[in-house]
Amino acid sequence: MPYDFNLVVNRKNTNSLKYDFAVEKGKAADILPLWVADMDFPTVPEVTEALINASRHGIFGYTEVKEDYFLVLRNWFSSHYHWEIERKWLIKTPGVVFAIAMAIRAFTEKNEAVLIQRPVYYPFSEAIESNERKLINNPLVYEKGKYHIDYNDFEDKIIKNNVKLFILCNPHNPVGRVWTKEELIHLGDICLKHNVLVVSDEIHADFIYSGHAHLNFANLKPEFFDNTITCTAPSKTFNLAGLQVSNVLIGNPKLKTAFKNEIIKSGYSQLNTMGLIACQTAYEYGDEWLKELKDYLYENLRYVKEFIEKNIPEVTLVEPEGTYLLWLDFKKLGLSEEELEDLIINKAKLWLDAGTMFGPEGLGFQRINIACPRETLTLALTSLHDAIEERKKSK
């Protein structure tokens, strides 16, 4: 059945973090938000119906899942990624960031080193530093409009800092890389060589563009399987972030026990009742919806590329291989960070994510979320174009 992704849904006055907290976060009330990574599309209709039916029951007690929940997950991973997962690997958590924090606490001690690859999703840094671990950065290299990994620096940083844990972002947020088999194996072999545990954040795995394929890191080699904590969730895929459910896969029994014990220490047990219902329903009935969504997002991407090339040549789109988050390079404008923020926020009246949120390597970049109706995207790009043109006139 066709789904109407052009429909503009009013999200204001719903306590939406994206739409209703601009003033509290120092922005103008009328700013157009394309920042936080949730979508402006209603979720799979079957999910909404399942939640309505559950709410009619009227009792929201402690909830667990039975075999059918896992069977739906297994089918999804098998059909989409050719990975035959087992129920004994599964631990459910309220989110991927929570899972990453639990892994940091379970497998490292205070002041031990954890490695990331900036510019990268900023909660990685927060989880490391707030838990009093030492943040080590293997910065991605930006050359000729594309990012790649400096493996010599990666290994050197591991050796010099006695790194214990590496957080892999695959697909990478915000630069949009979908790492190849060769790239992942190179990283994994270095980690094995130096006894570095890998936490693989694969939350954006369902959004891959043509010509690329998502590879589950743990499924590449048996040795990787025994050395990896894989973090997945339906939240980005089906727009369910507020329902707080993720599925962590750990094949190594010792690692799983240690991870589970850390969750127990945190005081957390059963997940959100509605989140579990939504997760199972989405994976069971959401395949066609997702296919149509990805077609729509691809057209949004094509639209952004054509608009920028034609109307804003001063801005460079870093060609994404995955995710619905685009990484825009504004460095040709020659602006300071403060001037760029003024242009985006005060002149264009747009709320994007400043590149420096993802590390100093993001200076001169902005991240924009294109998971919105074309009408919203057109308004945003037009506002950006007009602001840049006005600035050129005033110089």
C-alpha positions in Angstrom: 0.0 0.0 0.0 1.2 3.6 -0.7 2.2 5.7 2.4 1.9 9.5 2.3 5.3 10.8 3.4 4.4 14.2 1.9 1.9 14.7 4.7 3.0 17.5 7.0 2.1 16.6 10.6 2.0 19.4 13.2 4.3 18.2 16.0 4.1 21.4 18.0 2.5 21.3 21.5 3.2 17.6 21.8 6.2 18.0 24.1 8.4 17.2 21.1 12.1 17.7 21.9 12.6 18.7 18.3 9.8 21.2 18.0 8.7 22.4 21.5 11.9 23.3 23.3 13.5 25.9 21.0 13.1 28.7 23.5 14.4 26.6 26.4 17.5 25.8 24.3 18.2 29.4 23.4 16.6 29.5 20.0 13.8 31.6 18.5 10.3 30.1 18.9 9.7 30.2 15.1 13.0 28.4 14.1 12.6 25.4 11.8 14.2 22.3 13.4 16.1 19.8 11.3 18.5 18.7 14.1 17.8 15.8 16.4 17.6 12.4 14.6 13.9 11.6 14.7 11.6 11.7 11.7 8.6 13.8 10.9 6.7 10.8 9.6 4.1 8.8 11.5 5.3 5.3 12.2 4.0 2.0 10.7 0.2 2.0 10.9 0.2 -1.5 12.4 2.4 -0.2 15.3 -0.1 2.6 16.0 -2.9 0.2 16.0 -1.1 -2.2 18.3 -0.4 0.6 20.8 -4.0 1.7 20.7 -5.2 -1.8 21.4 -2.7 -2.2 24.3 -3.8 1.1 25.8 -7.5 0.0 25.8 -6.5 -2.9 28.1 -5.7 -0.3 30.6 -3.1 -2.2 32.7 0.5 -1.3 32.2 2.3 -3.7 34.6 5.8 -5.1 34.3 6.2 -6.7 30.9 8.5 -9.2 29.4 8.7 -10.8 25.9 8.2 -14.4 24.8 9.6 -16.4 21.9 7.6 -14.6 19.3 9.5 -11.4 20.0 12.8 -13.0 19.3 11.5 -14.9 16.2 10.5 -11.6 14.6 14.0 -10.2 15.4 15.7 -13.3 14.0 13.7 -13.0 10.8 14.6 -9.4 10.4 18.3 -9.9 10.8 18.3 -13.0 8.6 16.3 -11.4 5.7 18.0 -8.0 5.8 21.6 -8.9 6.8 22.0 -12.7 6.4 22.9 -12.9 10.1 21.3 -15.9 11.9 21.1 -14.6 15.5 20.3 -16.7 18.6 18.0 -15.8 21.5 20.7 -16.5 24.0 22.7 -13.5 22.6 19.9 -11.0 23.3 19.8 -8.4 26.0 17.2 -5.7 25.8 18.1 -2.1 27.0 16.2 1.2 26.9 18.5 2.6 24.3 21.8 2.3 22.4 23.4 5.1 24.3 22.5 3.4 27.6 24.0 0.2 26.3 27.2 1.9 25.3 27.5 3.5 28.8 26.9 0.1 30.4 29.6 -1.4 28.2 32.1 1.3 29.2 31.3 0.7 32.8 31.4 -3.1 32.5 34.6 -3.5 30.5 36.8 -0.6 31.6 38.0 1.0 34.8 38.2 4.7 35.7 41.0 6.5 33.7 41.3 3.6 31.2 41.2 4.5 27.6 38.2 4.3 25.2 38.7 5.1 21.5 36.3 6.8 19.1 36.6 8.2 15.6 35.6 11.9 15.4 33.6 13.6 14.1 31.1 11.2 15.6 27.8 11.0 17.5 28.5 13.2 20.5 27.0 11.0 23.2 30.0 8.7 22.7 32.2 11.4 24.2 29.7 12.1 26.9 29.5 8.5 28.0 33.2 8.1 28.1 34.0 11.3 30.0 31.1 11.3 32.4 32.2 7.8 33.5 35.7 9.2 34.1 37.4 7.2 31.3 40.1 8.6 29.1 38.8 9.6 25.6 41.2 8.7 22.8 40.4 10.0 19.3 41.4 8.5 15.9 40.1 11.3 13.7 38.6 10.4 10.4 40.5 11.8 7.4 38.5 14.1 5.1 40.0 14.1 1.6 38.4 14.9 -1.8 34.9 15.1 -0.3 35.1 11.7 1.5 36.1 10.3 4.8 38.5 7.4 5.4 40.3 5.8 8.4 43.9 6.4 9.3 44.8 2.8 10.4 48.3 3.7 11.4 47.0 6.3 13.8 44.3 3.9 15.0 46.8 1.3 16.0 49.3 3.8 17.3 46.7 5.4 19.6 45.7 1.9 20.9 49.3 1.0 21.7 50.3 4.3 23.3 47.2 4.7 25.4 46.6 1.0 26.2 43.1 1.3 24.8 40.6 -1.2 26.3 37.5 -0.5 24.2 36.6 0.9 20.8 33.2 2.3 19.9 32.5 1.7 16.2 29.8 3.8 14.5 28.5 1.8 11.5 26.9 3.3 9.6 28.8 6.4 10.7 26.9 9.4 12.1 27.3 12.2 11.0 29.6 11.6 8.0 27.4 9.0 6.4 30.0 6.4 5.7 28.9 2.7 5.4 32.2 0.9 6.1 33.2 -1.8 3.6 34.2 -5.3 4.5 37.9 -4.5 4.0 37.7 -1.5 6.3 35.9 -3.3 9.0 38.2 -6.3 8.9 41.2 -4.1 9.1 39.8 -2.4 12.2 38.8 -5.7 13.8 42.1 -7.3 13.2 43.9 -4.4 14.9 41.5 -4.7 17.9 42.1 -8.4 18.2 45.8 -8.0 18.0 45.8 -5.6 21.0 42.9 -7.1 23.0 40.5 -4.2 22.4 36.8 -4.9 22.9 34.5 -3.5 20.2 31.1 -1.9 20.8 29.4 -1.6 17.4 26.7 1.0 17.2 24.5 -0.2 14.2 21.4 1.8 14.9 21.3 3.4 11.4 21.8 0.0 9.6 18.5 0.0 7.9 19.2 3.2 6.0 21.8 2.3 3.3 21.9 3.9 -0.2 22.2 2.1 -3.5 25.6 0.6 -4.1 26.4 0.0 -0.5 25.5 -2.7 2.0 25.5 -2.8 5.8 27.7 -5.5 7.3 27.2 -6.6 10.9 30.7 -6.3 12.4 30.3 -9.3 14.7 29.3 -11.5 11.7 32.4 -10.9 9.7 34.7 -13.3 11.6 34.2 -15.8 14.4 36.9 -13.9 16.3 35.0 -10.7 15.9 31.8 -12.4 17.1 33.6 -13.3 20.4 34.9 -9.7 20.8 31.9 -7.6 20.0 28.8 -6.0 21.6 26.4 -5.2 18.8 23.9 -2.4 19.6 20.7 -2.3 17.5 17.3 -0.6 17.8 14.1 0.0 15.9 14.1 3.6 17.0 15.7 5.3 13.9 14.2 2.8 11.5 10.5 3.2 12.5 10.6 6.5 14.4 10.1 5.0 17.9 12.9 6.8 19.8 10.5 7.9 22.6 9.4 4.4 23.4 12.9 3.5 24.5 13.8 0.0 23.4 16.9 -1.5 21.9 18.3 -5.0 21.3 21.9 -5.7 22.2 23.5 -8.9 20.8 26.4 -10.4 22.6 27.6 -13.9 21.6 30.4 -14.3 24.1 28.8 -15.7 27.3 31.4 -14.0 29.6 30.9 -10.7 28.0 27.1 -11.1 28.2 27.2 -11.9 31.9 29.4 -8.9 32.7 27.2 -6.6 30.6 24.1 -7.9 32.2 25.5 -7.5 35.7 26.3 -3.8 35.0 22.7 -3.3 34.0 21.6 -4.9 37.2 23.9 -2.5 39.1 22.2 0.4 37.4 18.8 -0.6 38.9 17.2 -1.3 35.5 15.1 -4.4 34.7 12.0 -4.7 32.5 11.6 -2.4 29.5 8.8 0.0 28.6 5.7 -2.0 27.9 4.7 0.0 24.8 8.2 0.0 23.5 8.3 -3.8 23.4 5.0 -3.9 21.6 6.1 -1.3 19.1 9.4 -3.0 18.4 7.9 -6.4 17.7 5.1 -5.1 15.6 7.4 -2.8 13.6 9.8 -5.6 12.7 6.9 -7.9 11.9 4.8 -5.6 9.7 7.0 -2.7 8.8 9.0 -4.0 5.9 6.9 -2.5 3.1 6.6 0.8 5.0 10.4 0.9 5.3 10.9 0.2 1.6 8.6 3.1 0.6 10.2 5.4 3.3 13.7 4.7 1.9 12.5 5.5 -1.6 11.2 8.8 -0.3 14.4 9.6 1.6 16.4 8.8 -1.5 14.4 11.4 -3.4 14.9 13.8 -0.6 18.6 13.2 -0.9 18.5 13.7 -4.7 16.5 16.9 -4.2 19.1 18.3 -1.7 22.0 17.5 -4.0 20.4 19.2 -7.0 19.3 22.2 -5.0 22.8 22.8 -3.5 24.6 22.3 -6.8 22.2 24.7 -8.6 21.6 27.3 -5.9 24.2 27.1 -3.1 27.5 26.2 -4.7 29.3 27.6 -1.6 28.0 24.6 0.3 29.4 21.0 -0.3 27.3 17.9 0.5 29.5 15.1 1.7 28.0 12.3 -0.3 26.2 9.9 2.1 26.3 6.2 1.8 23.8 5.7 4.6 21.6 7.4 7.3 19.0 10.2 6.8 21.5 12.7 8.3 23.5 14.8 5.8 26.9 16.3 6.6 27.2 19.7 4.9 30.6 21.5 4.4 30.3 25.3 4.7 34.0 26.0 4.8 34.0 27.7 1.3 32.1 30.6 2.9 35.2 31.3 5.0 33.2 32.0 8.2 34.2 31.6 11.8 32.2 29.2 13.9 30.3 32.1 15.5 29.5 33.6 12.1 28.3 30.3 10.7 26.0 29.8 13.7 24.7 33.3 13.2 24.0 32.6 9.5 22.2 29.3 10.2 20.3 30.2 13.4 19.6 33.9 13.1 19.6 34.6 9.4 18.2 31.3 7.9 16.2 30.6 11.0 17.2 27.0 10.9 18.0 24.7 13.8 20.7 22.2 12.6 23.4 20.4 14.5 26.7 22.4 14.6 29.6 20.3 13.3 31.6 21.0 16.4 29.1 19.1 18.5 30.7 16.0 17.0 34.2 17.1 17.8 36.6 19.8 16.7 37.0 18.0 13.4 33.4 19.2 12.6 34.4 22.8 12.5 32.8 24.4 9.4 30.2 21.6 9.0 26.5 21.3 9.9 24.4 18.2 10.2 20.9 18.3 8.7 18.1 15.8 9.1 16.2 15.1 5.8 13.6 12.7 7.3 10.8 15.2 6.7 8.2 16.0 4.1 9.6 17.6 0.9 7.7 20.8 1.7 9.7 21.2 5.0 12.9 20.4 3.2 12.2 23.0 0.5 11.4 25.6 3.1 14.7 24.9 4.9 16.9 25.0 1.8 15.2 28.1 0.4 15.8 29.8 3.8 19.5 28.8 3.7 19.9 30.0 0.1 18.3 33.4 0.9 20.4 33.9 4.0 23.6 33.2 2.1 22.6 35.5 -0.7 21.7 38.3 1.7 25.1 37.9 3.4 26.9 38.2 0.0 25.0 41.4 -0.7 25.9 43.0 2.6 29.6 42.4 2.2 
